[in-house]
Amino acid sequence: MIYPRAVKIPVALTILIASGWLVPAQTNDVDLGDMLDAAQQFAQDNLDPDVLQALQSVDRPKVEDFLNHFQDYLKGDQVLDVAQLKDAANIALPLLGAHEETQPYAAWLRSRLDYFDAADELKSLTPVPKPEPGRPALPLPNPSFKTEREIWIKKVSPRPLPKGADKFVPKLKTIFAGEGVPPALVWLAEVESGFDASARSPSGAVGMFQLMPGTAKYLGLSLFPFDQRKQLEPAARAAAKNLRQLHEKFGDWRLAVAAYNSGSGTVSRLLQRYKTTSYERIATHLPAETQMYVPKVEATIQHREGLELEKLKVPSSGGL
């Protein structure tokens, strides 16, 4: 992918870092040149090509830099580092929401704003490791799954229904049940997009269930001339099919949800590395987004349905 000269991602990064919006992840010796080169390479490798076209009419340096860093932090494994992006996210969201071309990205970001608050709360609860003389400061450890779950239950429990949920959920539940998936898992769409079918991530995931292009094609969806990821029934069937296959592979809904977010390869490698079949055993080693995503999904299902994720039952032939 070749970026136009006008992008100037390293310049934007320099401005934001100098102004204090963003600071590097927990480390002691940082080569600024290497960090900027790495950020630009990350953008080239990970941002969907349509994002630059859509960003023509907004304050591109600020928004591009935020999107690059956000994806970088979420793909890393340090949950508490995500808190550093809270102020930048609150600046980027109205910029994205102000223009029709970038509103799909605003929908995507809006459903993830609580990640920053959660990371901030978790950071305040995490004790700083005792420094050792003559040694660099240790990074803060990732919070346990139990701690994260408690934070998400507190955050999710007072929330009203998202706009459109009362209309979409009954239909989605019928589709999920028909695919042999617990109907309660339709609330995945609240976490992914707030039930906004127009939502689009910078890496190219689209729709209520945020399906990536490769995953969508594998699951039988068409992306051209009409993107079926934006259509309720095809997208829901594909998401349910994906969840069913992941549950068949891992035999556990927490692991299936983790794999839905981070990929089955990531989950499989961690299970093998730590010689376990338990989600909790690998939770703190997953990508940062997944570490927050699974307890958020679990808290959302508990709030909306009064059910526990790990105890969900596969429905009998098409029944709710």
C-alpha positions as CSV (number, residue, x, y, z in Angstrom):
1,M,0.0,0.0,0.0
2,I,1.4,3.4,-1.0
3,Y,0.4,6.4,1.0
4,P,0.2,10.0,-0.5
5,R,2.8,12.4,0.6
6,A,0.1,14.6,2.2
7,V,-0.4,12.0,5.0
8,K,2.9,12.7,6.8
9,I,2.2,10.3,9.6
10,P,5.6,10.8,11.3
11,V,5.1,14.6,11.4
12,A,1.6,14.1,13.0
13,L,3.1,11.7,15.6
14,T,5.8,14.2,16.5
15,I,3.3,17.0,17.0
16,L,1.1,14.8,19.2
17,I,3.9,13.4,21.3
18,A,5.5,16.8,21.8
19,S,2.1,18.2,22.9
20,G,1.7,15.4,25.5
21,W,-1.4,13.8,23.9
22,L,0.5,10.5,23.5
23,V,3.5,9.0,25.3
24,P,5.2,5.8,24.4
25,A,4.2,2.5,26.0
26,Q,5.8,1.5,29.3
27,T,9.5,1.5,28.5
28,N,12.6,3.4,29.6
29,D,14.8,3.7,26.5
30,V,12.9,4.9,23.5
31,D,14.4,5.7,20.1
32,L,12.0,8.3,18.7
33,G,13.1,7.7,15.1
34,D,12.5,4.0,15.5
35,M,9.1,4.6,17.1
36,L,7.9,6.9,14.3
37,D,9.2,4.5,11.6
38,A,7.4,1.6,13.4
39,A,4.1,3.7,13.6
40,Q,4.2,4.5,9.9
41,Q,4.9,0.9,9.0
42,F,2.0,-0.2,11.2
43,A,-0.3,2.2,9.4
44,Q,0.8,0.9,6.1
45,D,0.3,-2.7,7.2
46,N,-2.9,-2.4,9.1
47,L,-5.1,0.6,8.1
48,D,-7.7,-0.1,5.5
49,P,-7.0,1.8,2.3
50,D,-10.4,3.5,2.3
51,V,-9.7,5.2,5.6
52,L,-7.4,7.8,4.1
53,Q,-9.9,8.7,1.4
54,A,-12.6,9.1,4.0
55,L,-10.3,11.3,6.2
56,Q,-9.8,13.9,3.5
57,S,-12.2,16.4,5.1
58,V,-11.2,16.1,8.8
59,D,-8.2,17.1,10.8
60,R,-6.2,14.2,9.4
61,P,-3.0,14.4,11.4
62,K,-4.9,14.2,14.7
63,V,-7.3,11.5,13.6
64,E,-4.8,9.3,11.7
65,D,-2.4,9.4,14.6
66,F,-5.0,8.4,17.1
67,L,-6.3,5.5,14.9
68,N,-2.8,4.3,14.3
69,H,-1.9,4.3,18.0
70,F,-5.3,2.9,19.1
71,Q,-4.9,-0.2,16.9
72,D,-1.3,-0.5,17.9
73,Y,-2.1,-0.5,21.6
74,L,-5.1,-2.9,21.2
75,K,-3.0,-5.4,19.3
76,G,-0.3,-5.2,22.1
77,D,-0.8,-7.0,25.3
78,Q,-0.6,-4.1,27.8
79,V,-4.2,-3.3,28.8
80,L,-3.2,-0.4,31.1
81,D,-1.4,1.4,28.2
82,V,-4.8,1.9,26.5
83,A,-5.7,4.6,29.1
84,Q,-3.1,6.9,27.6
85,L,-5.3,7.4,24.5
86,K,-8.4,8.6,26.4
87,D,-8.0,12.3,25.7
88,A,-7.0,11.7,22.1
89,A,-10.1,9.5,21.6
90,N,-12.4,12.2,22.9
91,I,-10.8,14.7,20.5
92,A,-11.0,12.3,17.5
93,L,-14.6,11.2,18.0
94,P,-16.3,14.5,17.2
95,L,-14.0,15.0,14.3
96,L,-15.0,11.7,12.8
97,G,-18.7,12.3,13.6
98,A,-18.8,15.7,12.0
99,H,-18.5,14.4,8.4
100,E,-20.7,11.9,6.5
101,E,-17.6,10.2,5.0
102,T,-16.1,9.4,8.4
103,Q,-19.3,8.7,10.5
104,P,-18.8,4.9,10.1
105,Y,-15.5,5.2,11.9
106,A,-17.2,7.4,14.6
107,A,-19.7,4.5,15.1
108,W,-16.8,2.1,15.5
109,L,-15.0,4.3,18.0
110,R,-18.1,5.2,19.9
111,S,-18.7,1.6,20.9
112,R,-15.1,1.4,22.2
113,L,-14.8,4.7,24.2
114,D,-15.4,2.8,27.4
115,Y,-12.2,0.9,26.9
116,F,-10.3,4.0,27.8
117,D,-12.3,4.6,31.0
118,A,-12.0,0.9,32.0
119,A,-8.2,1.0,31.4
120,D,-8.0,4.1,33.5
121,E,-10.0,2.5,36.4
122,L,-7.9,-0.7,36.2
123,K,-4.7,1.3,36.3
124,S,-5.8,3.1,39.5
125,L,-6.4,-0.4,41.1
126,T,-3.1,-1.8,40.1
127,P,-0.3,-1.5,42.6
128,V,3.0,-0.2,41.3
129,P,5.7,-2.9,41.4
130,K,8.4,-2.3,44.0
131,P,11.5,-0.8,42.3
132,E,14.7,-2.7,42.5
133,P,18.0,-0.7,42.9
134,G,20.0,-0.5,39.7
135,R,17.2,-2.0,37.6
136,P,14.7,-0.3,35.2
137,A,11.2,0.1,36.5
138,L,8.9,-2.8,35.8
139,P,5.8,-2.4,33.7
140,L,2.5,-2.6,35.5
141,P,1.0,-6.1,35.3
142,N,-2.2,-6.8,33.4
143,P,-5.2,-7.0,35.7
144,S,-6.7,-10.5,36.2
145,F,-9.9,-11.6,34.3
146,K,-11.8,-11.4,37.6
147,T,-10.8,-7.8,38.2
148,E,-11.7,-6.8,34.7
149,R,-15.0,-8.6,34.9
150,E,-15.9,-6.7,38.1
151,I,-15.1,-3.4,36.4
152,W,-17.2,-4.2,33.3
153,I,-20.2,-5.4,35.3
154,K,-20.1,-2.0,37.2
155,K,-19.8,-0.1,33.9
156,V,-22.4,-2.0,31.9
157,S,-25.1,-2.5,34.5
158,P,-26.7,1.0,34.3
159,R,-26.8,1.2,30.5
160,P,-30.1,1.6,28.7
161,L,-30.8,-0.3,25.5
162,P,-28.8,0.9,22.5
163,K,-30.8,2.7,19.8
164,G,-32.5,0.1,17.5
165,A,-31.8,-2.9,19.8
166,D,-35.5,-3.5,20.5
167,K,-36.1,-3.8,16.8
168,F,-33.0,-5.9,15.9
169,V,-32.6,-8.3,18.8
170,P,-35.7,-10.5,18.2
171,K,-34.7,-11.1,14.6
172,L,-31.1,-11.6,15.5
173,K,-32.0,-14.2,18.2
174,T,-34.0,-16.2,15.7
175,I,-31.1,-16.2,13.3
176,F,-28.6,-17.2,15.9
177,A,-30.8,-20.0,17.3
178,G,-31.3,-21.3,13.7
179,E,-27.5,-21.5,13.4
180,G,-27.3,-23.5,16.6
181,V,-25.8,-20.7,18.7
182,P,-27.2,-19.4,22.0
183,P,-29.5,-16.4,21.2
184,A,-28.0,-14.4,24.0
185,L,-24.8,-14.0,22.0
186,V,-26.5,-11.5,19.7
187,W,-25.5,-8.9,22.3
188,L,-22.0,-9.2,20.8
189,A,-23.4,-6.6,18.3
190,E,-23.8,-4.1,21.1
191,V,-20.1,-4.5,22.1
192,E,-18.9,-4.5,18.5
193,S,-20.9,-1.6,17.0
194,G,-23.8,-0.5,19.3
195,F,-26.1,-2.3,16.6
196,D,-24.9,0.2,14.0
197,A,-24.6,-1.6,10.7
198,S,-22.6,1.2,9.2
199,A,-19.7,0.9,11.7
200,R,-16.3,0.5,10.1
201,S,-13.0,0.0,11.8
202,P,-9.7,1.4,10.4
203,S,-8.5,-2.1,9.7
204,G,-11.6,-2.8,7.5
205,A,-14.0,-4.7,9.8
206,V,-17.6,-3.7,8.9
207,G,-21.1,-4.0,10.2
208,M,-23.0,-4.8,13.4
209,F,-20.7,-7.8,14.0
210,Q,-17.5,-6.2,12.7
211,L,-16.5,-8.9,10.2
212,M,-13.2,-8.6,8.4
213,P,-13.1,-9.0,4.6
214,G,-11.3,-12.3,4.7
215,T,-13.5,-13.7,7.4
216,A,-16.7,-12.5,5.6
217,K,-15.6,-14.2,2.3
218,Y,-14.7,-17.4,4.1
219,L,-18.2,-17.4,5.7
220,G,-19.9,-17.0,2.3
221,L,-20.6,-13.2,2.3
222,S,-20.3,-11.1,-0.8
223,L,-18.5,-7.7,-0.5
224,F,-19.2,-6.5,-4.0
225,P,-21.3,-4.9,-5.6
226,F,-23.1,-4.8,-2.2
227,D,-21.3,-5.4,1.1
228,Q,-23.4,-8.1,2.9
229,R,-21.6,-7.3,6.1
230,K,-23.9,-4.3,6.3
231,Q,-27.1,-6.4,5.8
232,L,-28.7,-7.7,9.0
233,E,-29.6,-11.2,8.1
234,P,-26.5,-12.3,6.1
235,A,-24.1,-10.7,8.6
236,A,-25.9,-12.2,11.6
237,R,-25.8,-15.7,10.0
238,A,-22.1,-15.3,9.2
239,A,-21.3,-14.1,12.8
240,A,-23.3,-17.0,14.3
241,K,-21.7,-19.5,12.0
242,N,-18.3,-18.2,13.0
243,L,-19.1,-18.4,16.7
244,R,-20.5,-21.9,16.3
245,Q,-17.3,-23.1,14.6
246,L,-15.1,-21.5,17.2
247,H,-17.1,-23.1,20.0
248,E,-16.8,-26.5,18.3
249,K,-13.0,-26.0,18.2
250,F,-12.5,-24.8,21.7
251,G,-15.4,-26.2,23.6
252,D,-15.8,-23.0,25.7
253,W,-17.7,-19.8,25.0
254,R,-15.2,-17.5,26.6
255,L,-12.5,-18.9,24.4
256,A,-14.8,-18.7,21.4
257,V,-15.5,-15.1,22.0
258,A,-11.8,-14.4,22.5
259,A,-11.1,-16.1,19.2
260,Y,-13.9,-14.1,17.5
261,N,-12.0,-10.9,18.5
262,S,-8.4,-11.9,18.2
263,G,-8.4,-14.9,15.8
264,S,-8.5,-18.6,16.5
265,G,-4.7,-18.9,15.8
266,T,-3.9,-16.4,18.7
267,V,-6.0,-18.4,21.1
268,S,-4.7,-21.8,20.0
269,R,-1.1,-20.7,20.3
270,L,-1.6,-19.4,23.8
271,L,-3.5,-22.5,25.0
272,Q,-0.6,-24.6,23.6
273,R,2.1,-22.4,25.1
274,Y,0.6,-22.5,28.6
275,K,-0.6,-26.1,28.3
276,T,-4.2,-25.3,29.3
277,T,-7.8,-25.3,28.1
278,S,-8.8,-22.5,30.4
279,Y,-9.6,-18.9,29.3
280,E,-8.6,-17.5,32.6
281,R,-5.1,-19.1,32.3
282,I,-4.4,-17.2,29.1
283,A,-6.5,-14.1,29.7
284,T,-3.6,-11.7,30.7
285,H,-1.5,-12.8,27.7
286,L,-4.1,-12.0,25.0
287,P,-4.1,-8.8,23.0
288,A,-5.2,-5.8,25.1
289,E,-8.5,-5.4,23.2
290,T,-9.4,-9.1,23.7
291,Q,-8.5,-8.9,27.4
292,M,-11.2,-6.2,27.7
293,Y,-13.6,-7.5,25.1
294,V,-14.4,-10.9,26.7
295,P,-15.4,-9.5,30.1
296,K,-17.3,-6.7,28.4
297,V,-19.3,-9.2,26.3
298,E,-19.8,-11.3,29.4
299,A,-21.1,-8.3,31.4
300,T,-23.3,-7.2,28.6
301,I,-25.0,-10.6,28.3
302,Q,-25.4,-10.8,32.0
303,H,-27.0,-7.3,32.1
304,R,-29.3,-7.9,29.1
305,E,-30.3,-11.6,29.6
306,G,-29.3,-12.4,33.2
307,L,-27.2,-15.3,31.8
308,E,-23.5,-16.2,32.3
309,L,-21.4,-16.5,29.2
310,E,-19.6,-19.7,30.2
311,K,-22.9,-21.4,31.0
312,L,-24.8,-20.7,27.8
313,K,-26.4,-23.7,26.2
314,V,-26.6,-24.5,22.5
315,P,-30.3,-24.3,21.5
316,S,-32.1,-27.4,20.3
317,S,-32.8,-27.4,16.6
318,G,-33.8,-23.8,15.9
319,G,-35.6,-23.1,19.2
320,L,-35.2,-20.0,21.3
